[in-house]
Amino acid sequence: MLDYESVCLAFDGCDGVFHVASPVTDDPASEKVNVAVAGTMNAINAAVKAGVRRFVFTSSIGAVHMNPNRSSDTVLDENCWSDLEYCKKTKNWYCYGKMLAELAAMDMAIKRELDLVVVVPPLTVGQMLQPILNASCLSVLTYIRGTKKAYRNAVMALVDVKDVAQAHLLVYEDPNASGRYFCIATVVHRSEFVRMLSEMFPEYPITNECEDKVHPRVNPFKFSNQRLQELGLEYTPIKKSLYETVKSLQEKGHLPPAHMLPVSPRIPSSL
């Protein structure tokens, strides 16, 4: 993405562009934040040069929810943004980079008069097409394998990868689509996340312990995915998505049979 001429060659003759590439990192020394922004700007300029009809940019909930000053009663929607300084302070460089890249895309699209539409997904799970492990499926794998001995007192937003793909097509094909579109199926507490995994795959050493023994359980935040539903998107039940994630991990060889994993005895939290 940093080679502008090669991007131009790839876009030549295209009617539209789906820009889904972004480095996933929390290492500021790697300069991946600059790569995300520079790569996005190259894609925008190359799209303008190629005369594409519409440019669909894949953002992230990381560009939206990282704001400590937002009220718990706030409904998260397309008007919400993360706090850049807070992202820097907490060293959430992926969130920082995704927000900078989206802002750069919006600014550049206006200046270059490019039709830009943005899809904003959260943690994306479901059936894997690629043979290698990605960061999203790794978050499921660490619980299935028993690597995580306790879950955080936190919530997580989830969506099926097929729904994200469908969202991109919907916003690309609808001539009236514009702006940002939240692609979030559900928001659950991590206890609910591990409960669903445990119910479907009781043979694996999935933790049932929360690392926070002091504070009340965090409540899932409110959100709106109405804009994509109005375009016709029907969300996949997240339990089905998690089931397909684990099955894919097994099929791709990332998850051995349960009998080959070290098993830690489950001790009820009441004891």
N, C-alpha and C positions, 0 to 999 in steps of 0.2 A: 504493500500500500504506500510505501514511501518512494517508490519509483513512479513518478508521475507519467512518464511516457508509456510504461507498461500498462498502467491503469487506463490510459487513453486507448490503447490497442484493444484492451479487453472490452471497453464500452462501445467501441465503434460499431455502429449499426443497431444499437440497442434502443428499444422503445422505453425501457424503464430500468431502474437500478434498485436493488435491495442491498443496503449497506449494513451487514450484520457483524462485521469484523471488529473486534476490540480486544486488546490484551487483558487477560485476567491476572491481576497482580496486586499485592499490597506492599511491594518493594519500591520505595521512592528512588532508590539508587539506580534502578534499571531504566529509568527515564521512559517507562511505558506510557506515562500520562502524556508526554509530548508526542509519542508515537500515535496514540489514539486520536489526538487533535489533528496532527499533521496528516495522518492517513485519511481522516474525514474530509479535510479541506482539499486534498488531492482528488478524492472521489467526487466531491461537489464540482470542482473545476472541470474534471474530466467529463462529468455528466453534462455540464453546460456545453462543452465543446462538441459532444456527441449529439446534442439536441434531443436528449431523452424527454419523454412526456412527463414522467413523475419519478421522484426520488423518495424511496421509503427508507427511513433511518431507524435502526433498532436501538432504542435507548435501554434504560434499566430502572427498576424501582430504586436503585441506589442513587439515582439523580432526583429522587422525589422524597423519600421518607426520612433522610438523615437530617432532622431538624429538632433539636431538643426543646425549642421554644413553642412548638406546636401543641395546642391543647389536645388532650386525649379524646375529646368529643368531636374533634375536627374530622370531617369526612374526607379522606384522601382522594383527590381527583386530579384531573389534568392541569389544574391551576396551581398545584403544589410543587414546590422545589426543595431540594436539600439545601443546607447551609454549608457553603464552601469552606468557611473557616472552621466549622465544626468537623467537617470531613478531614481537614488537615490536622486538627488538634488530636483527633482520635486515630489518625493514620489509616483512614479508610481511602486508600489511594485509588482503588477501583471505582468507588462511588465518585470520588473527586474527578477522575478522568472521564467517566461517562457523562457527568454533568457538563464539564468543560467542552467535551466533544459535541454534545447535543446543542449547547448554546452557540458554539462555533458554526454548526451546521445551519441552525436557524438564521443566524446573522448573515452567513455567506449566501444562503439561498435567497434571502431578501435582496441582497446587493446584486446577485447575478440573475435575479428574476427566474428562479427555478422553483417548480412546484414540489414542495417538500411536505411529506406526511410522516409522523413519528409513531412508532409502536413502543409501548412501555411495559415489558414483561417483568415478573419477579423471578424467583428461583424456578427454573424450568425442568420438569421431570417427565418421565414417560419412556416410550420405546426408543432405544438408541439405534441409529443407522451406522454410525462410525465404529470402527473396531477399537479405537483408543478411548480411554476414560476422560470424561470432561469434568469440570469443577462442580457442576450441578449434581451429576450422578454420584460423584465422590461423597457429597454430603449425605446421601442415602447409604452408600456403601459403608461408611465409617460406623453407622449405627448397626447395620446388619451384621457386620463382622465382629461387633463387640468392642471395637476400638474406643468408642465413646463409653466411658464408664458412668457418665451422668449427663443429663441434658440441661441446657440453660433454662433459666426462668425467663423465657422470651417467646415471642411469636414469630411466625414465618409466613410469608405470602407465597403461594404456589400456583402453578398452571401447567397444563399438559403441552408438550412440545408440538403436538399436532394442532392444538388450538392457536399457538403462536404463529405457526405456519399459515393457518387459515386466516388469522387476523391480518397478516401481511398481504395476502391476496385480496381480502375484502377492501382494505384501504387503498390498495393499488387500483383495483378495478372500478370502484365507485367514483364517478366524476365529481361528486359533491363532497368527498372526504377531504378534510383539512385539519391541520393542527395535530395535537397529541391524542393518542388513544390508549387508555389503560387496558392491559390484557392480563387481568388478575382473576383467577377462578375462586380462590378462597384464602382466608387468613386464619391460621390455627395456632394455638399454643403448642410448644414443642412436646408437651405431654400427650396431646392428641395425635401428633405426628408419630411418635414412637408407639402409641397404642394401636394405631392402624397397622403399622408394620408388624407388631407382635401378634395381632389377631390373624393376619394373613400368613405369617411365617413364624409360627411358634417354635420351630426347630432351631432357630438362630438365637445367639446370645445377646438379644437386644435389651438394653438397660431399661429399668423402670424407675430409676432414681433421678431426682432433681438435685442439681448441685447447690441450689439455694434453699436452705432450710429455715430461713428467717422471714423473708418477705412474702406477702400474699402473691398469688399467681397473677402474672401480668395478663390483662385482658386484650384480646385481639382488637386491632384498630378497625375503625369503620372505613369503607372504601366504596367507590362507585366505578362500575365497569359498564355503565349504561350506554355509552357512546358506541362501543363495539357490538353490544347486543342489538342496538337499533340498526346496525348494518347486517345483522343476521347471524352473529356468532353464538353458538350454543356450547357452553363449557362442558368438558368432560369431567365426570365425578372424580375427585382427586384420589379417592381410594383405588379406583381403577388405574389411574396414572401411576401410582406408587407400585401397584402390583406389576404393571408392565415394565417399570424401571428395574425391579429386582429380577424379573425373568430375563430381561436383556443383559443384566450384569452376569447372570449365570451363563447365558448363551455365548457371550463374548469372552468368557473365561476369566472375568474379573472377580467372580465369587465362586469359590469351590463349594462342593456339597457340604451340608451342615456338619456331617460326621467328621469332616477333615479340619474343622475349625476348633481352636481351643475353647472349651466351654467353661464359663464362670458360673457358679451356682447363684441362682436368683434368691436374694434374701429379702423377704417382705420388709417394707420401710417401717412397719409398725413394731418390728422386733429390735 
